[in-house]
Amino acid sequence: MATDYDAPRKTDDDSNESIEALKERVPAKSVATDDDADNPGSFDLSAADLADVELDVVVLPPQEDEFTCVSCFLVKHRLQFDHESKLGPICRECS
């Protein structure tokens, strides 16, 4: 049987239903808490779980062929240099 999707869906019976009757027809949805929304797997991510992990990061000083764009604050290679503004160097992507 073909369905006419352009036909009006509202009938006279639908207009007479009360809001309570409509609420009874719709199943109740479960409400997620803020904790569940941020952590859908319900894993415990407390600081105690990561207390024994050491993170070693080597920070290099600025190299001679690099500059920091004053617009996006990213360190770029000198080939990405576009122009010098009053505040400092600007990269090609920001100009």
Secondary structure, DSSP 8 states (H G I E B T S, - for coil): ----TTS----HHHHT--HHHHHHHS-------HHHHH-TT-----GGGGTT-----------TTEEE-TTT--EEEGGGEEEE-SSSEEETTT-
